[in-house]
Every structure is written in structure tokens, then in C-alpha cells.
Amino acid sequence: MATPTDYLEKAKSIRSTNIFDKTKGTLTSSAIGAGVGILVGYSRGYNILFSAFIGGALGGLTSYFLTKNDK
């Protein structure tokens, strides 16, 4: 059975990793995708919120899979 110090050590190792190294532009790509989704949704008369969500998801997933690093 794990001791409380084992859990504390695991929590420290998780906290010490930098989340921005792992995402590497995915959030920016999601924001750009959401902006493009808003423009497309507005120009075609679609629901703007739903278009922004779909655009952000596509932009984030595309960026994640294209810049995937093995750490």
C-alpha cells in the first residue's frame, strides 16, 4: 500500500512539469480556429457559438496531432 509521502512525491512531480511545453501552441490554434469558425458561421448564417466551438475543436486537434511530441 502506498504511503502518504508517495502521494506527495507524485503530486510534486506532476506540479513540476510545465503544461505549456506539452500544449505547444494548441491553445493559440484553438483560438484561431474559433475565430475562423465565427467568420464562417456568420457569413453562412449558421449558429455562431456552435461554429466557434467546431472551429476551435478542429484547430486544436489539428495542431495537437501535427505538433505531437513524445515526452
ROSE-4610 file (N, C-alpha, C; in Angstrom, 1 decimal, always signed):
// ROSE-4610
residu = [M/M/M/A/A/A/T/T/T/P/P/P/T/T/T/D/D/D/Y/Y/Y/L/L/L/E/E/E/K/K/K/A/A/A/K/K/K/S/S/S/I/I/I/R/R/R/S/S/S/T/T/T/N/N/N/I/I/I/F/F/F/D/D/D/K/K/K/T/T/T/K/K/K/G/G/G/T/T/T/L/L/L/T/T/T/S/S/S/S/S/S/A/A/A/I/I/I/G/G/G/A/A/A/G/G/G/V/V/V/G/G/G/I/I/I/L/L/L/V/V/V/G/G/G/Y/Y/Y/S/S/S/R/R/R/G/G/G/Y/Y/Y/N/N/N/I/I/I/L/L/L/F/F/F/S/S/S/A/A/A/F/F/F/I/I/I/G/G/G/G/G/G/A/A/A/L/L/L/G/G/G/G/G/G/L/L/L/T/T/T/S/S/S/Y/Y/Y/F/F/F/L/L/L/T/T/T/K/K/K/N/N/N/D/D/D/K/K/K]
num = [1/1/1/2/2/2/3/3/3/4/4/4/5/5/5/6/6/6/7/7/7/8/8/8/9/9/9/10/10/10/11/11/11/12/12/12/13/13/13/14/14/14/15/15/15/16/16/16/17/17/17/18/18/18/19/19/19/20/20/20/21/21/21/22/22/22/23/23/23/24/24/24/25/25/25/26/26/26/27/27/27/28/28/28/29/29/29/30/30/30/31/31/31/32/32/32/33/33/33/34/34/34/35/35/35/36/36/36/37/37/37/38/38/38/39/39/39/40/40/40/41/41/41/42/42/42/43/43/43/44/44/44/45/45/45/46/46/46/47/47/47/48/48/48/49/49/49/50/50/50/51/51/51/52/52/52/53/53/53/54/54/54/55/55/55/56/56/56/57/57/57/58/58/58/59/59/59/60/60/60/61/61/61/62/62/62/63/63/63/64/64/64/65/65/65/66/66/66/67/67/67/68/68/68/69/69/69/70/70/70/71/71/71]
x = [+0.8/+0.0/+0.9/+0.5/+1.3/+1.1/+2.2/+2.2/+1.9/+1.5/+1.2/+2.4/+3.6/+4.7/+4.9/+4.5/+4.5/+3.5/+2.4/+1.4/+1.9/+2.6/+3.1/+4.2/+5.1/+6.1/+5.5/+4.5/+3.9/+3.2/+2.6/+2.0/+3.1/+4.2/+5.3/+5.8/+5.9/+6.4/+5.4/+4.1/+3.1/+3.2/+3.3/+3.3/+4.6/+5.7/+6.9/+6.9/+6.0/+6.0/+5.3/+5.8/+5.2/+4.2/+2.9/+1.9/+2.0/+2.7/+2.9/+3.9/+4.8/+5.6/+4.9/+3.9/+3.1/+2.1/+1.5/+0.5/+1.1/+2.1/+3.0/+2.1/+1.3/+0.6/-0.8/-1.2/-2.6/-3.7/-3.4/-4.4/-4.6/-3.4/-3.5/-4.2/-3.9/-4.6/-6.1/-6.4/-7.9/-8.5/-7.9/-8.4/-8.6/-7.6/-7.6/-8.7/-8.8/-9.9/-11.3/-11.4/-12.7/-13.0/-12.0/-12.2/-12.7/-12.0/-12.4/-13.8/-14.1/-15.5/-16.5/-16.2/-17.2/-17.4/-16.3/-16.4/-17.2/-17.0/-17.7/-19.2/-19.4/-20.8/-21.6/-20.9/-21.6/-21.9/-21.0/-21.2/-22.2/-22.3/-23.3/-24.6/-24.7/-25.9/-26.1/-25.1/-25.1/-25.1/-25.3/-25.2/-23.8/-23.5/-22.1/-21.4/-22.1/-21.5/-21.1/-22.0/-21.6/-20.5/-20.5/-19.5/-18.1/-18.1/-16.9/-16.4/-17.3/-16.9/-16.3/-16.9/-16.4/-15.1/-15.0/-13.7/-12.6/-12.8/-11.8/-11.4/-12.4/-12.0/-11.2/-11.5/-10.8/-9.4/-9.3/-8.0/-7.1/-7.6/-6.9/-6.4/-7.3/-7.0/-5.9/-6.1/-5.1/-3.7/-3.7/-2.4/-1.8/-2.7/-2.2/-1.5/-2.2/-1.7/-0.5/-0.4/+0.7/+1.9/+1.8/+3.0/+3.1/+2.7/+2.8/+4.2/+4.6/+6.0/+6.0/+6.9/+7.0/+7.8/+7.2/+7.9/+7.4]
y = [-1.2/+0.0/+1.2/+2.2/+3.5/+4.3/+4.9/+5.8/+7.2/+8.1/+9.5/+10.2/+9.8/+10.5/+10.1/+8.9/+8.5/+9.4/+9.7/+10.5/+11.9/+12.4/+13.8/+13.9/+12.9/+12.9/+12.9/+12.1/+12.1/+13.4/+14.1/+15.4/+16.4/+16.4/+17.3/+17.1/+15.9/+15.6/+16.1/+16.0/+16.5/+18.0/+18.6/+20.1/+20.7/+19.9/+20.5/+20.5/+19.8/+19.8/+21.1/+21.6/+22.8/+22.4/+22.9/+22.5/+23.2/+24.3/+25.0/+24.3/+23.5/+22.7/+21.6/+21.1/+20.0/+20.4/+21.6/+22.0/+22.6/+23.4/+23.9/+24.6/+25.5/+26.3/+25.8/+24.7/+24.2/+25.2/+25.9/+26.9/+28.0/+28.5/+29.5/+29.0/+27.8/+27.3/+27.1/+26.8/+26.7/+28.0/+29.1/+30.4/+30.9/+30.6/+31.0/+30.2/+28.9/+28.1/+28.6/+29.0/+29.6/+30.8/+31.7/+32.9/+32.6/+31.6/+31.2/+30.6/+29.9/+29.3/+30.4/+31.4/+32.6/+33.2/+33.5/+34.1/+33.3/+32.0/+31.1/+31.0/+30.9/+30.8/+32.0/+33.2/+34.4/+34.6/+34.3/+34.5/+33.5/+32.4/+31.4/+31.3/+32.1/+32.1/+31.0/+30.4/+29.3/+29.8/+29.0/+29.4/+29.7/+30.9/+31.4/+30.7/+30.5/+29.8/+28.4/+27.7/+26.3/+26.3/+27.2/+27.3/+27.6/+28.5/+28.8/+27.5/+26.8/+25.6/+24.5/+24.3/+23.4/+23.8/+25.1/+25.6/+25.5/+25.8/+25.7/+24.3/+23.4/+21.9/+21.4/+21.8/+21.4/+22.0/+23.2/+23.9/+23.3/+23.0/+22.4/+21.0/+20.2/+18.8/+18.7/+19.6/+19.6/+20.0/+21.0/+21.4/+20.4/+19.7/+18.7/+17.5/+17.1/+15.9/+16.2/+17.5/+17.8/+18.1/+18.7/+19.0/+18.1/+16.9/+15.9/+15.6/+15.7/+15.4/+14.3/+13.4/+12.3/+12.6/+13.0/+13.3/+12.4]
z = [+0.0/+0.0/+0.0/-0.7/-0.9/+0.4/+0.8/+1.9/+1.5/+2.4/+2.1/+1.4/+1.8/+1.2/-0.3/-0.6/-2.0/-2.8/-2.3/-3.0/-3.1/-2.0/-2.1/-3.1/-3.2/-4.2/-5.7/-5.9/-7.2/-7.5/-6.5/-6.7/-7.0/-6.4/-6.7/-8.1/-8.5/-9.9/-10.9/-10.7/-11.6/-11.7/-10.5/-10.5/-11.1/-11.1/-11.7/-13.2/-13.8/-15.3/-15.8/-16.9/-17.5/-18.5/-18.3/-19.2/-20.6/-20.6/-21.9/-22.8/-22.2/-23.1/-23.8/-23.1/-23.7/-24.7/-24.5/-25.5/-26.7/-26.6/-27.6/-28.8/-28.4/-29.4/-29.7/-29.0/-29.3/-28.9/-27.8/-27.4/-28.4/-28.9/-29.9/-31.2/-31.6/-32.8/-32.5/-31.3/-31.0/-31.1/-30.6/-30.7/-32.1/-32.9/-34.3/-35.0/-34.7/-35.3/-34.9/-33.7/-33.2/-34.0/-34.2/-35.0/-36.4/-37.0/-38.4/-38.4/-37.3/-37.2/-37.1/-36.3/-36.2/-37.5/-38.3/-39.6/-40.6/-40.6/-41.5/-41.0/-39.7/-39.2/-39.5/-39.4/-39.6/-41.1/-42.0/-43.4/-44.0/-43.4/-44.0/-43.2/-42.1/-41.4/-40.4/-40.0/-39.0/-37.6/-36.7/-35.3/-35.0/-34.5/-34.3/-33.2/-32.1/-31.0/-31.3/-32.0/-32.4/-33.4/-34.4/-35.4/-34.7/-33.7/-33.0/-32.3/-31.7/-30.9/-31.9/-33.0/-34.0/-34.6/-34.9/-35.4/-34.4/-33.2/-32.1/-31.9/-31.9/-31.8/-32.9/-34.1/-35.3/-35.3/-35.0/-34.9/-33.8/-32.7/-31.6/-31.8/-32.4/-32.7/-33.8/-34.8/-35.9/-35.4/-34.6/-34.0/-33.1/-32.3/-31.4/-32.1/-33.2/-33.9/-34.8/-35.3/-36.2/-35.4/-34.2/-33.4/-32.2/-32.3/-31.2/-30.9/-29.7/-29.3/-28.3/-28.3/-27.4/-26.2/-25.2/-23.9/-22.8]
